[in-house]
């Protein structure tokens, strides 16, 4: 199997780099600037599981000629439209496209462009970032990649993908409930992102403020109600963990969207918060706190777009 990883940033660079380190056939589709950096310095990983420097296989958008058996799509949601055209030549009749983007809107976009059967579910849990030197730095030890058919069926192609991803230096899981896992992660990210960005603070700072914990619980309840209406309510254990995590006193936890906002960078507001809001309205669910968070983020996005 040959795998094309679209993007060599914090997520794609980490999982793709570990697979390349394990001897898998991995190629990274990157922009010219990142390609130059990787060719000069290698793909560098700094991790509690061991540091690595890999000489990666690299292609630019205009260099993709033939289909790959699998495509791991790791770009930010706001870069999806541009990425579609970049990796389109890599998609053949038997290609699996495994996106690990946040939210669910990208599934519909990919199905419309390449056909519903080309898309499989994917969800990753990893805390990584790119530092000023272009290194991929893992911030916490967890590293989990789950994948499977969107309808939960067993298939030869996902079994082959599972075999390819095993022993890659991270936890790889073939899931029969990957859509539920994708929604579960989205529910957490939408709640945490809305909380952090609307209040401009970490979890601990918000909880310490008057009414902060009640605000957090009310935001979670709105988001969970939307998931429930979609038939994918988080499992009880996951819901309990989310409530505990987002109301922990003195916690420095903050979403990546809030960290991007603090840096003045683009954010995935439309895909993480906005799409959840749209689905809530379509289901007739009142989500005033979520709406306030999205309006706040929309103002921010308009401001940085005008720079």
N, C-alpha and C positions, 0 to 999 in steps of 0.2 A: 504494500500500500504506500502511496505517495500522498503526503499531507501538505497543503498550502495554507500557511498561517497568514491571514490578512492583518498586517500590523505587527510591529515588534516593540510595542510599548510595554507598559507595566504588566498587562495580562498575557497578551500574545507572546511577548518576549520571554516571560517566565515559563509558561507551559510548553511553548514550542522549543525554548532553549533546553529545558530538561529532557524533552523527547530526543532532541538532536544529540544531547550529551549521552543518552542511552543507546545511540546508534540507529535511531529511526530515520527514515527518509523524509526530511522536513525542509521546506523552502519557505522563506519569508518574503511576502510582497510588501514593499515599503516605498516611501517617498525618497526622492534623490538625497535630501539632506540626511535622513536617517541611514540610508545606504552608505553614504560616505563615512559616517561615523562608525558604522559597524565594520566596514572594510578596514578602517584604520586601527580601531581598538578592539574589535571583536564584540560579541554579545556577552556582556559582563553581568553576572548575577552575584549579588551579595545576600546571603541567606543563612538563617540558623541551621538549615539542613545541609550546609556546605556551599562555599563559593565556587564559581565556575567562570571560565572564559572560553567561549565557543567561537570557532570560525564558521559563521552560518552561511548556508546557501541563500542567495538573495536574488530577487528579480524585481524589476520596475514594472509599472503598469503596461507599458508598451512592449514588454519582453515576454509576456505570458502568451504562449502559443498553443499548448495542448491541455486537454482536460486532466484533472487530478481525481483520484478516488474520493478524496475528502477535502473539504475546505473548513478551516476553523476561523470564524469571523470574530474579531476581537476589537474592532474599532469602537469609538464612542458613538452613541446613537445619533448625534447631530452630524456625524461624518458618514452616515450610512449611504446616503444618496450618491455621493461621489465614489464611495468604495464599490458600489454595485457595478459600475462601468469598468472599474479597474480590474476586478476579478472575474468578470463575465466570461472571458475566453477560457478560464480554467474550469468552467462548468459544462460537463458533457451529460449524456443521457443517464449515466450511472453514478454521477457525482452526488455525494452527501454534503449538504451545507449545514454545519453545526454552528449557530450563532451563540455567543455567550454575552450578548448585550443585556442591559437592564430593561425591565418592563416587558411588554408583549407586542407592542405595535410593530416591531421589526419583523415578526413572524408573518404578518399579513403583507408587508412590503416585499419580503423575499418570495413568498408564495405567488404574488402577482407578477413578479419579474421572471422567476425561474420555474414556476409550477409548484403546486402544493407538495407533490411527492418528493421533491428535491430536498425539502427542509426537514431536519430532525431537531428535536429539542436539545437544549444545552443550558447548563447553569454551573457557574463556578463560584467557589468561595476561596478567596485568597486576598491577602492584604499586601499589596505591592505598590511601589511608586518608582518613578524615574527621577534620579537625583540630577544635580546640575552638571555632572560629568557624563550623563547618559547611561549610567549603570541602573540596572533593575534591582531595587532594594526590597527585600521581603521584610515586612514590619512585624509579622506574627507568624507562629509556626503552622497554622492551619492551611491546607492546600488540597482542595477537593474539586474534582471535575465530574459532573454527572451528565448523562446523555441517554437518549433513547428515542424510539419512534413517538411521534406526537400522539398517536392513538393508543399507545401503551402496548402494542403488539410486539411479539418477538419477530426478529428478522435476521436473515443471513448477513445482511450488510452491517447492521449494528453489532452483531456478534464478531464480525471481522474487525470493525473499528475498535471494539472492546479489547480484542487480542492485541491490536496495534498499540493501544494506550497503556496496557499493563506494564509494570516495572519501569515506568518512566520517571520515577523519583517523586511521585505525588499519588494521592488516592484517586483512582479512576473507577467509576461505578456505572455500570449499565443499569438504568432505572426503567421500571415499567410504569412509573408515575412521574415522569419528568415534567409534564405540564403543571402538575400540582406543585412540584418543587420550584418551578420558575415563578409561579404566582406567589408562593410563600416568600421567596426572596424579594419579589417586587413589593409585597405588602410591607415588609420590614424597611426596604429602602425608601418607599414613598412616605411612610410614617416618619422615619428618622430624618430624611431630607427636608420634609415640610417643617418639622419641629425645629431643627437647627437653623434653617434658612430664614424662617419667619421670625424667630426670636433672636437670631444672630448670636448664638451661644452654644456651648457644649452641653451635653446632657446634664452634667453636674451643675453648671451655671443656671440652666433653666429650672431644674428641680429645686434649687436653693431659693429661687425667686418666689414671692407670694403667689400662690395659685399655680405654680409651675407644674407640679406633679398632676394636678387635676387637668390642666391643659393638655399635657402629654397623653393622658389616658383618653381624653375626649378625641384627640386627633387619631389615635390608634383605633378607637371604636368606629370612626367614620370610614377609615380605610378598610378595616375588616368587614364592615357592612357591604362595601362594594365587592370585595372578594366573595363574600357569602352569596350575594346576588348572582354572581357569575358561576356559582357552584363549586368554588375552590377555596372554601374557608380554610385558613391555616389549621393544622392539627393542634390539639389542646396543648401539647407539650411545647410546640413552637410558639404558640400564642402566649403562654406563660413566660417563656424565655424572653420574648420580645418585650413584654410589659416590665419584666424585671430589669432587662438591659437598659431600657429607655427611661427608667425612673431611678436608676442607681445614684445614690448620693456621692458627690465628689468625683463623678466619672468624667474623664477627659474625652469620652467618645463623641465623635462627630462624623457626619457622613462625608463621603468624598465630594459630593455636590457642594457642601458648605465649604470644604477646603478649597475647591475650585473658585467659589464665589469670593472667598477671602483674597485669593491671588488675582482677582480680576479676570479670570479665564472663562471661556464658554462653559455653560452648564447643561445638563440633560433634563432641564425643567419640563419640556413638552412631553418627553417620553416617560419620565418617572412620576411626576406629579400631574401634569396636564392630562395625559391619557387616562389616568385613574379618575380624574375629575369628570372627564367626558363619559366614561363608562358608568359612573355613579349617576349622572344626569339622565343617561339613557334608561337606567333602571329605576328612575324616580326616587333616588335616595338623596336626602339633604346632606350636603357636605360643606357647610359654611367655613369651617376652619381650613379645609383643604383648598377651597376657593380663594381664601385670603392669602394663603401661602403661594398659590399659583400667580395671583395678581402681583404680589410682591416680586416674584421671580421674573415675571414678564417685564416689569419695569426695569429690572436689572439687565435683562437681555437686550432690551431696546437701547439702553444707555451704552452698553459696550459695543453694540453693533454700529453705533453712530461715531465711534472713535475714528 
